């Protein structure tokens, strides 16, 4: 017995955007066209479904279905979900199955450069909210039969389509299987972004460090695929989740590989230094002022003491207050429109900074320290990681205020022990240092090695490897 129009209407909660159009085919056969006008392309239905149907005899319906790639089904739930995906349903009188033809409407923004991950040289393409477009951007760069896509549907109410992408012979089968099992075990009523997937997949939810890498850059996502990692894409989200990831991946930028290796290595070292500065610089200032003033040269010590003469608060209060003000200004600049956000930056940097110093609420040196700390945290290519560093600065400052340099040392030990302990999909987060894997695994960590020296090209077949060597000898 064919599914009736009344059953389909009831399944879709009697929604008023469900449209039904009755047709009389040649040979006096009755037919009903069903679609959701909010999801289907009406011009496509009229031109490529209704018009050809009016010219198709009833006994040629099977040929018409095969020519249009239509699916047949008598399952009410499958038909309902097809309508929600933008399909057009053809229901024939006295016919057991209905035919479903894809007629989905497509609205989306153009491919543009991500605002949060801008680079100087290289590709300026970024992901968009359409899952099919994002998969196209990946396949366009990797034209290989090893490129594999697995689909999942997550969210009992939203039925959001999720894609897991990896390279068949490059990705570790155990990691792929573990990721697949975790995706299948997710039980959510709604899913809108990769952030929710991220929380469900992470193994250490209390860790301040992000355990997966979120990117909107196609070149970054492709490079990780070629390293054997997994990309997770969510329909409706322009962010791609990369798993498994390590600590040092957050300090690698596409600019490193789009510039000469000396320049890329230099900037990567600068970013690594910024990690230590972002966590410990305010704490070092607090420890010196409170306990270890003898480490400063007399000239600098005199300047610091003079700036603290009329400040009524201890250094820990100064540092925490300025860090909170910095976060408030940053949040306000993000939420406001661009012209106003620029004004907020000027007001925060000049007016508030000058006013609090002249009011003797904060010392000149503290303003400099907090400014350098902010710059160091912003040096991380990904904003999420920079925010984690600023959060870690608060317990480090508290430890410095209580125990001086000893407190900072203990806090840094705790942070590095934590980095060595956590894992992502069974991969050590602080690899290759925790555990240590030898000098071969140290390549492309602190320094961006030349193309002809990198491990990837060393694994190429003989003729290609030889060409790199000969090229270097010519120079």
Rosetta blueprint (number, residue, H / E / L):
1 X L
2 X L
3 X L
4 X L
5 X H
6 X H
7 X H
8 X H
9 X H
10 X H
11 X H
12 X L
13 X L
14 X L
15 X L
16 X L
17 X L
18 X E
19 X E
20 X E
21 X E
22 X E
23 X E
24 X E
25 X E
26 X H
27 X H
28 X H
29 X E
30 X E
31 X E
32 X E
33 X E
34 X E
35 X E
36 X E
37 X L
38 X L
39 X L
40 X E
41 X L
42 X H
43 X H
44 X H
45 X H
46 X H
47 X H
48 X H
49 X H
50 X H
51 X H
52 X H
53 X H
54 X H
55 X L
56 X L
57 X L
58 X H
59 X H
60 X H
61 X H
62 X H
63 X H
64 X H
65 X H
66 X H
67 X H
68 X H
69 X L
70 X L
71 X E
72 X E
73 X E
74 X L
75 X L
76 X H
77 X H
78 X H
79 X H
80 X H
81 X H
82 X H
83 X H
84 X H
85 X L
86 X L
87 X E
88 X E
89 X E
90 X E
91 X E
92 X E
93 X L
94 X L
95 X L
96 X L
97 X L
98 X E
99 X E
100 X E
101 X E
102 X E
103 X L
104 X E
105 X L
106 X L
107 X L
108 X L
109 X L
110 X L
111 X L
112 X L
113 X L
114 X L
115 X L
116 X L
117 X L
118 X L
119 X L
120 X L
121 X L
122 X L
123 X L
124 X L
125 X L
126 X E
127 X L
128 X L
129 X L
130 X L
131 X H
132 X H
133 X H
134 X H
135 X H
136 X H
137 X H
138 X H
139 X H
140 X H
141 X H
142 X L
143 X L
144 X L
145 X L
146 X L
147 X E
148 X E
149 X E
150 X E
151 X E
152 X E
153 X E
154 X E
155 X L
156 X L
157 X L
158 X L
159 X L
160 X E
161 X E
162 X E
163 X E
164 X E
165 X E
166 X E
167 X E
168 X L
169 X L
170 X L
171 X L
172 X L
173 X H
174 X H
175 X H
176 X H
177 X H
178 X H
179 X H
180 X H
181 X H
182 X H
183 X H
184 X H
185 X H
186 X L
187 X L
188 X L
189 X L
190 X L
191 X L
192 X L
193 X L
194 X H
195 X H
196 X H
197 X H
198 X H
199 X H
200 X H
201 X H
202 X L
203 X L
204 X L
205 X L
206 X L
207 X L
208 X L
209 X L
210 X L
211 X L
212 X L
213 X E
214 X E
215 X E
216 X L
217 X E
218 X H
219 X H
220 X H
221 X H
222 X H
223 X H
224 X H
225 X H
226 X L
227 X L
228 X L
229 X L
230 X E
231 X E
232 X E
233 X E
234 X E
235 X L
236 X L
237 X L
238 X L
239 X L
240 X E
241 X E
242 X E
243 X E
244 X L
245 X L
246 X L
247 X H
248 X H
249 X H
250 X H
251 X H
252 X L
253 X L
254 X H
255 X H
256 X H
257 X H
258 X H
259 X L
260 X L
261 X H
262 X H
263 X H
264 X H
265 X H
266 X H
267 X H
268 X H
269 X H
270 X H
271 X H
272 X H
273 X H
274 X H
275 X H
276 X H
277 X H
278 X H
279 X H
280 X H
281 X H
282 X H
283 X H
284 X H
285 X H
286 X H
287 X H
288 X H
289 X H
290 X H
291 X L
292 X L
293 X H
294 X H
295 X H
296 X L
297 X L
298 X H
299 X H
300 X H
301 X H
302 X H
303 X H
304 X H
305 X H
306 X H
307 X H
308 X H
309 X L
310 X L
311 X L
312 X L
313 X L
314 X L
315 X H
316 X H
317 X H
318 X H
319 X H
320 X H
321 X H
322 X H
323 X H
324 X H
325 X H
326 X H
327 X H
328 X H
329 X H
330 X H
331 X H
332 X H
333 X H
334 X H
335 X H
336 X L
337 X L
338 X H
339 X H
340 X H
341 X H
342 X H
343 X H
344 X H
345 X H
346 X H
347 X H
348 X H
349 X H
350 X H
351 X H
352 X H
353 X H
354 X H
355 X H
356 X H
357 X H
358 X H
359 X L
360 X L
361 X L
362 X L
363 X L
364 X H
365 X H
366 X H
367 X H
368 X H
369 X H
370 X H
371 X H
372 X H
373 X H
374 X H
375 X H
376 X H
377 X H
378 X H
379 X L
380 X L
381 X L
382 X L
383 X H
384 X H
385 X H
386 X H
387 X H
388 X H
389 X H
390 X H
391 X H
392 X H
393 X H
394 X H
395 X H
396 X H
397 X H
398 X H
399 X H
400 X H
401 X H
402 X H
403 X H
404 X L
405 X H
406 X H
407 X H
408 X H
409 X H
410 X H
411 X H
412 X H
413 X H
414 X H
415 X H
416 X H
417 X H
418 X H
419 X H
420 X H
421 X H
422 X L
423 X E
424 X E
425 X L
426 X L
427 X E
428 X E
429 X L
430 X L
431 X L
432 X L
433 X E
434 X L
435 X L
436 X E
437 X L
438 X L
439 X H
440 X H
441 X H
442 X H
443 X L
444 X L
445 X L
446 X L
447 X L
448 X L
449 X L
450 X L
451 X H
452 X H
453 X H
454 X L
455 X H
456 X H
457 X H
458 X H
459 X L
460 X L
461 X L
462 X H
463 X H
464 X H
465 X H
466 X H
467 X H
468 X H
469 X H
470 X H
471 X H
472 X H
473 X H
474 X H
475 X L
